[in-house]
Amino acid sequence: MRAIVGWVWAACLLAAPSFALGQGITSTPPRRDQQPEANPTPKATKPEPGPQPSGDGAAKDAAKTPPPSKPTLKIELHGGAWLFYYQPFQPPEEKPFLRMHVAHLNFDGSIGDFGLFFNASVRDTRMREFYEGPAWVEEGYFYYKHPRVMVKVGKSYSRFGLFWDNSFFGPIHFYDGIKLDPNYGISIEGNAGKETGLRLNYFAQYYLVDGRTNGSYVGRDTISIPGARRRHITIVRAEPAYSWNKDTSILLGVSGQYFQADIPALDRKNKDVLRFAVDATVNIGPVSVWGEVMRQMGQSVTDWPIPPVPATATAPAVPGRASARNDYFLVGGEARIWKFVARYNVSGVRYHDAGVSEFMHQPGLGYNMNDNLQFLVEYAHWTQHPAPGVGKFLDQSVATTIHGYF
């Protein structure tokens, strides 16, 4: 009966407008091979050849020439909110709910090439149990903008690996704290080349400490462990791309990440962790496909993927187990037809040291009523397999979202 009610609800919302953004970014972002252009720097005017005016004529011409303009203050305000209906089928203890997932306000103020950006987010309850409260800053940084480079100082998103999979629910990587992960430090982002033809985008980031506001579930990332932090996070990423036109392109991404997992509960407090990733995105007209493989070497948690079991009257406590060798993958694609978007993502991880695997399948259908109102319904099928032929559901549900923004 719960399944029937859930699908009827999703079908009713399908008549409503909208297409979603997932966990903090737009569900249909700019093509990954096209980085937003920085504010162009005004070019100096070259003097005209020939004799120049002198004497009184020069004074008159100078009087007619307006003084150099001062940089003007520019302020942009944008905001939005997501209404979220969750209809679970598994595990059986999960219950359906309807809530405002998050509301946010984006501020961008600049004078010339320098500016300040922040994304302030709020909701009825904490996003995760380890958040300080129901309101937080997703990103907040000062920046310098140039046509070929942008420098951010403050809290900004990590650019390790494929940035996002265009869904609301997100891949397994998101719940392990790898994607949509904002941290405190400096980020240098730039590009070389033109919009068509060969282009290179690059990212060099150093974060002194994690931002404590990613979407990881408790226990699956360092930041949710009491007293633990990720420190000295260093990321490099290169994105060579080739664009035939605005609708046809191919992009290859190569990323590396290093950080220290500062976990007081472990014998060796600081654990060195390395991650490497290779990804690719292809856009051909209304169709886009992407894929990514990623490896982690180093322990970043204490009790995942095997959580501890407390003692009972008949059995002693069983400690949890963590894995220091993990392999992740993500494959997905979408097709855009008129105002509809159909997509499918599958992600997975193998925790080698614990012998545990997880897989998540995610078909979704979206509808864009206009540029400010979007709708998305997704089905999530997330299983964990501690042994071959053995599995259990971590989540089986329908997520329906309405996203409005200005």
C-alpha positions as CSV (number, residue, x, y, z in Angstrom):
1,M,0.0,0.0,0.0
2,R,2.8,2.4,0.8
3,A,4.3,1.9,-2.6
4,I,1.0,2.7,-4.3
5,V,0.5,5.8,-2.2
6,G,4.1,7.0,-3.0
7,W,3.7,6.5,-6.8
8,V,0.3,8.2,-6.8
9,W,1.8,11.2,-5.0
10,A,4.7,11.4,-7.5
11,A,2.3,11.1,-10.4
12,C,0.2,14.0,-9.0
13,L,3.3,16.2,-8.6
14,L,4.3,15.4,-12.2
15,A,1.5,17.7,-13.3
16,A,3.1,20.5,-11.3
17,P,5.9,22.6,-12.7
18,S,9.5,22.1,-12.0
19,F,12.8,20.3,-12.3
20,A,15.2,20.0,-9.3
21,L,18.5,21.0,-8.0
22,G,20.2,18.4,-5.9
23,Q,21.8,19.0,-2.5
24,G,22.9,22.5,-3.3
25,I,23.7,22.9,-7.1
26,T,21.4,23.2,-10.1
27,S,20.3,19.9,-11.6
28,T,21.0,21.2,-15.1
29,P,24.3,23.0,-14.6
30,P,26.4,24.6,-17.4
31,R,28.2,22.1,-19.6
32,R,31.2,20.8,-17.7
33,D,33.6,21.7,-20.4
34,Q,32.5,25.4,-20.3
35,Q,33.8,27.3,-17.3
36,P,32.1,30.6,-16.5
37,E,33.9,33.5,-17.9
38,A,35.4,35.9,-15.4
39,N,34.6,39.7,-15.6
40,P,36.7,41.0,-18.6
41,T,39.2,43.6,-17.8
42,P,38.7,46.8,-19.9
43,K,41.3,47.2,-22.6
44,A,43.4,50.4,-22.8
45,T,42.6,52.6,-25.8
46,K,45.5,52.8,-28.3
47,P,46.4,56.4,-29.3
48,E,45.4,57.3,-32.8
49,P,48.4,57.9,-35.2
50,G,49.2,61.4,-36.5
51,P,49.9,64.7,-34.9
52,Q,48.5,65.3,-31.3
53,P,46.9,68.5,-30.3
54,S,48.9,71.0,-28.3
55,G,48.5,74.4,-26.6
56,D,45.0,75.7,-26.2
57,G,43.6,73.0,-28.4
58,A,45.0,70.3,-26.2
59,A,43.5,72.0,-23.1
60,K,40.1,72.2,-24.8
61,D,40.3,68.6,-25.8
62,A,41.3,67.6,-22.3
63,A,38.3,69.5,-20.9
64,K,36.0,67.5,-23.2
65,T,37.6,64.2,-22.2
66,P,35.7,62.7,-19.2
67,P,37.9,61.6,-16.2
68,P,38.7,57.9,-15.9
69,S,35.7,56.2,-14.4
70,K,36.0,54.6,-10.9
71,P,35.1,51.0,-10.4
72,T,31.5,50.7,-9.6
73,L,29.9,48.6,-6.9
74,K,27.9,45.6,-8.3
75,I,25.6,43.5,-6.1
76,E,23.6,40.5,-7.2
77,L,21.1,38.7,-5.0
78,H,19.6,35.3,-5.8
79,G,17.7,32.8,-3.8
80,G,15.6,29.7,-3.9
81,A,14.1,26.8,-2.0
82,W,13.4,23.0,-2.5
83,L,10.2,21.3,-1.4
84,F,11.0,17.7,-0.8
85,Y,8.7,14.6,-0.5
86,Y,10.3,11.4,0.5
87,Q,8.5,8.0,0.1
88,P,10.6,5.1,1.4
89,F,10.0,1.5,0.8
90,Q,13.1,0.0,2.5
91,P,14.4,-0.2,5.2
92,P,11.0,-0.8,6.9
93,E,11.7,1.6,9.8
94,E,11.9,4.6,7.5
95,K,8.8,6.8,7.3
96,P,7.6,9.2,4.6
97,F,7.8,13.0,5.1
98,L,7.2,16.3,3.3
99,R,9.4,19.2,4.2
100,M,11.3,22.3,2.9
101,H,14.6,20.6,2.2
102,V,16.6,23.9,2.2
103,A,16.2,27.6,1.4
104,H,19.2,29.6,0.4
105,L,20.3,33.2,-0.4
106,N,23.2,33.9,-2.7
107,F,25.0,37.2,-2.4
108,D,27.7,38.4,-4.9
109,G,29.1,41.9,-4.4
110,S,32.1,43.2,-6.4
111,I,34.1,46.4,-7.0
112,G,36.1,46.0,-10.2
113,D,37.9,42.6,-10.1
114,F,37.5,42.0,-6.4
115,G,34.4,40.7,-4.6
116,L,32.6,38.7,-2.0
117,F,30.3,35.7,-2.5
118,F,28.4,33.6,0.0
119,N,25.6,31.1,0.0
120,A,23.6,31.2,3.2
121,S,21.3,28.2,3.7
122,V,18.6,27.4,6.3
123,R,16.0,24.7,7.0
124,D,13.7,23.5,9.8
125,T,16.1,20.9,11.1
126,R,19.9,20.2,10.9
127,M,21.0,18.9,7.6
128,R,23.1,16.3,9.4
129,E,23.4,15.5,13.1
130,F,27.0,16.9,13.3
131,Y,26.0,20.4,11.9
132,E,26.1,23.2,14.4
133,G,22.5,24.2,13.7
134,P,19.8,24.5,11.1
135,A,21.5,27.5,9.4
136,W,24.9,27.5,7.8
137,V,27.2,29.0,5.1
138,E,27.5,26.6,2.2
139,E,30.2,28.7,0.5
140,G,31.6,32.0,1.5
141,Y,34.8,33.6,0.1
142,F,36.5,36.7,-1.1
143,Y,37.6,36.6,-4.7
144,Y,39.8,38.1,-7.4
145,K,38.5,37.7,-10.9
146,H,40.4,37.9,-14.2
147,P,39.5,36.6,-17.6
148,R,41.9,33.7,-17.2
149,V,42.1,33.0,-13.5
150,M,39.9,33.3,-10.4
151,V,41.3,33.3,-6.8
152,K,39.0,32.4,-3.9
153,V,39.9,32.8,-0.2
154,G,37.5,31.4,2.3
155,K,35.1,28.5,2.1
156,S,34.6,27.0,-1.3
157,Y,33.8,23.6,-2.9
158,S,36.5,21.0,-3.5
159,R,37.0,20.3,-7.2
160,F,38.3,16.8,-6.8
161,G,36.7,14.5,-9.4
162,L,33.5,15.0,-11.4
163,F,31.7,17.8,-9.7
164,W,28.2,16.4,-9.7
165,D,25.9,13.9,-11.5
166,N,23.0,16.3,-12.2
167,S,20.7,14.5,-9.7
168,F,19.0,15.6,-6.5
169,F,19.7,12.4,-4.4
170,G,23.3,12.3,-5.3
171,P,25.8,9.3,-5.7
172,I,27.4,7.2,-3.0
173,H,30.4,9.6,-3.2
174,F,28.2,12.4,-1.7
175,Y,27.3,10.3,1.3
176,D,31.0,9.5,1.9
177,G,31.8,13.3,1.9
178,I,33.6,13.4,-1.4
179,K,31.3,15.5,-3.6
180,L,29.8,18.9,-2.8
181,D,32.5,19.2,-0.1
182,P,33.2,22.8,1.0
183,N,36.4,23.6,2.9
184,Y,38.4,26.6,4.3
185,G,41.4,27.8,2.4
186,I,42.4,29.1,-1.0
187,S,41.3,28.0,-4.5
188,I,42.9,29.0,-7.8
189,E,40.8,28.3,-10.8
190,G,41.5,29.2,-14.4
191,N,41.4,28.3,-18.1
192,A,43.3,28.6,-21.3
193,G,41.9,28.4,-24.8
194,K,38.7,29.5,-26.4
195,E,35.1,28.5,-26.2
196,T,35.4,26.4,-29.4
197,G,38.4,24.2,-30.1
198,L,40.9,23.1,-27.6
199,R,40.6,24.4,-24.0
200,L,42.2,23.6,-20.7
201,N,40.5,24.3,-17.3
202,Y,42.6,23.9,-14.1
203,F,42.2,24.0,-10.3
204,A,44.8,24.2,-7.6
205,Q,43.3,24.2,-4.0
206,Y,44.8,24.2,-0.5
207,Y,42.4,24.0,2.4
208,L,43.8,24.3,6.0
209,V,40.8,22.5,7.4
210,D,37.4,21.0,6.3
211,G,34.2,23.0,6.3
212,R,32.1,20.6,8.4
213,T,29.0,21.0,6.2
214,N,29.1,18.4,3.5
215,G,26.3,15.8,3.0
216,S,28.1,12.8,4.4
217,Y,26.1,10.4,6.7
218,V,27.4,10.0,10.2
219,G,30.4,7.8,10.4
220,R,31.1,7.8,6.6
221,D,33.5,10.8,6.6
222,T,36.1,12.2,9.1
223,I,34.1,15.3,9.9
224,S,31.2,13.4,11.7
225,I,33.6,11.6,14.1
226,P,33.7,13.5,17.5
227,G,36.8,15.6,17.7
228,A,38.1,14.6,14.2
229,R,38.9,16.9,11.3
230,R,40.4,16.7,7.8
231,R,43.4,19.0,7.6
232,H,45.9,20.2,4.9
233,I,43.6,19.3,2.1
234,T,45.5,19.7,-1.2
235,I,43.8,19.2,-4.6
236,V,45.0,19.5,-8.2
237,R,42.7,19.0,-11.2
238,A,43.2,19.4,-15.0
239,E,40.3,19.4,-17.5
240,P,41.5,19.3,-21.2
241,A,38.4,19.7,-23.4
242,Y,37.5,20.1,-27.0
243,S,34.3,21.9,-28.2
244,W,33.0,21.8,-31.8
245,N,30.2,24.1,-30.8
246,K,28.1,25.0,-27.7
247,D,26.2,21.7,-28.0
248,T,29.0,19.3,-28.9
249,S,32.0,18.7,-26.7
250,I,34.2,16.3,-24.9
251,L,36.0,16.8,-21.6
252,L,38.6,14.6,-19.7
253,G,39.2,15.3,-16.0
254,V,42.3,14.1,-14.0
255,S,42.4,14.8,-10.2
256,G,44.5,14.2,-7.2
257,Q,43.8,14.9,-3.5
258,Y,45.8,14.6,-0.3
259,F,44.7,15.3,3.3
260,Q,45.4,14.3,6.9
261,A,42.6,12.6,8.8
262,D,43.1,14.0,12.3
263,I,41.3,11.3,14.4
264,P,42.2,11.4,18.1
265,A,40.5,8.0,18.7
266,L,43.1,6.2,16.5
267,D,46.5,5.1,17.8
268,R,48.2,7.1,15.1
269,K,46.4,10.4,15.2
270,N,47.1,11.8,11.7
271,K,46.3,9.4,8.9
272,D,47.7,10.3,5.4
273,V,45.0,9.8,2.8
274,L,45.5,9.9,-1.0
275,R,42.8,10.0,-3.7
276,F,43.0,9.8,-7.5
277,A,40.2,10.2,-10.0
278,V,39.7,10.1,-13.8
279,D,36.5,11.2,-15.4
280,A,35.0,12.1,-18.8
281,T,32.0,13.9,-20.1
282,V,30.6,13.9,-23.6
283,N,27.8,16.3,-24.9
284,I,26.2,15.7,-28.2
285,G,23.2,18.0,-28.8
286,P,20.5,17.1,-26.2
287,V,22.3,14.0,-24.9
288,S,25.1,14.0,-22.2
289,V,27.0,11.1,-20.7
290,W,29.6,11.0,-18.0
291,G,31.7,8.5,-16.1
292,E,34.3,8.5,-13.3
293,V,36.6,6.0,-11.5
294,M,38.3,6.9,-8.2
295,R,40.6,5.3,-5.7
296,Q,41.3,6.1,-2.1
297,M,44.4,4.9,-0.2
298,G,44.5,5.7,3.5
299,Q,42.0,5.4,6.4
300,S,39.7,8.4,6.8
301,V,37.1,7.0,9.3
302,T,37.0,4.6,12.2
303,D,33.9,2.4,11.9
304,W,32.7,2.2,8.3
305,P,31.6,0.2,6.3
306,I,31.2,-2.1,9.4
307,P,29.8,-0.2,12.3
308,P,30.3,-1.4,15.9
309,V,27.7,-3.6,17.6
310,P,27.0,-2.8,21.2
311,A,27.1,-5.5,23.9
312,T,23.9,-7.3,24.9
313,A,22.9,-9.6,27.8
314,T,24.0,-12.6,25.8
315,A,26.8,-11.3,23.6
316,P,29.9,-9.0,24.0
317,A,30.3,-5.8,22.0
318,V,31.8,-6.1,18.5
319,P,34.1,-3.3,17.3
320,G,33.6,-1.6,14.0
321,R,35.9,-1.9,11.0
322,A,37.2,0.6,8.6
323,S,38.8,0.3,5.1
324,A,41.8,2.1,3.9
325,R,41.6,0.9,0.3
326,N,38.4,2.0,-1.5
327,D,37.4,2.1,-5.2
328,Y,34.5,4.2,-6.4
329,F,32.8,4.5,-9.8
330,L,30.0,6.6,-11.3
331,V,28.3,6.3,-14.7
332,G,25.4,8.4,-15.9
333,G,23.6,10.2,-18.7
334,E,20.7,12.3,-19.6
335,A,18.5,13.2,-22.6
336,R,16.7,16.6,-22.9
337,I,13.5,16.7,-24.9
338,W,11.6,19.9,-25.0
339,K,11.0,20.7,-21.3
340,F,11.7,17.2,-20.1
341,V,14.9,15.6,-18.9
342,A,15.3,11.9,-18.4
343,R,18.4,10.6,-16.7
344,Y,20.0,7.5,-15.2
345,N,22.9,7.3,-12.8
346,V,24.6,4.3,-11.2
347,S,27.3,4.6,-8.6
348,G,29.2,2.1,-6.5
349,V,32.1,1.6,-4.0
350,R,34.2,-1.4,-3.0
351,Y,35.7,-1.2,0.5
352,H,38.5,-3.7,-0.1
353,D,39.8,-4.0,3.5
354,A,36.3,-4.9,4.8
355,G,35.1,-6.9,1.8
356,V,32.0,-4.8,1.5
357,S,30.4,-3.3,-1.7
358,E,27.6,-0.8,-2.3
359,F,25.6,0.0,-5.4
360,M,23.1,2.8,-6.1
361,H,20.8,2.9,-9.1
362,Q,19.0,6.2,-9.8
363,P,16.6,6.8,-12.7
364,G,14.9,10.2,-12.8
365,L,12.5,12.3,-14.8
366,G,12.5,16.1,-14.7
367,Y,10.3,18.9,-16.1
368,N,11.3,22.5,-16.6
369,M,8.2,24.7,-16.5
370,N,10.4,27.8,-17.0
371,D,13.7,29.2,-16.0
372,N,12.7,29.7,-12.4
373,L,10.6,26.6,-11.6
374,Q,11.7,23.0,-11.9
375,F,10.4,19.5,-11.0
376,L,12.2,16.2,-10.5
377,V,11.1,12.7,-9.4
378,E,13.9,10.1,-8.8
379,Y,13.9,6.5,-7.7
380,A,16.9,5.4,-5.5
381,H,17.8,1.7,-5.2
382,W,20.8,1.6,-2.8
383,T,22.1,-1.8,-1.5
384,Q,25.1,-3.0,0.5
385,H,26.7,-6.4,0.0
386,P,28.9,-7.8,2.8
387,A,29.5,-11.0,0.9
388,P,28.8,-12.5,-2.6
389,G,25.1,-13.3,-2.9
390,V,24.2,-11.4,0.4
391,G,22.8,-7.9,0.4
392,K,20.5,-5.5,2.3
393,F,18.8,-2.2,1.5
394,L,20.4,1.0,2.7
395,D,17.7,3.0,0.8
396,Q,14.8,2.2,-1.6
397,S,12.7,5.3,-2.1
398,V,11.1,7.9,-4.4
399,A,12.3,11.4,-4.0
400,T,10.1,14.2,-5.4
401,T,11.4,17.8,-5.4
402,I,10.1,21.2,-6.5
403,H,12.7,23.8,-6.9
404,G,11.9,27.5,-7.3
405,Y,14.5,30.3,-7.5
406,F,15.1,33.8,-8.7
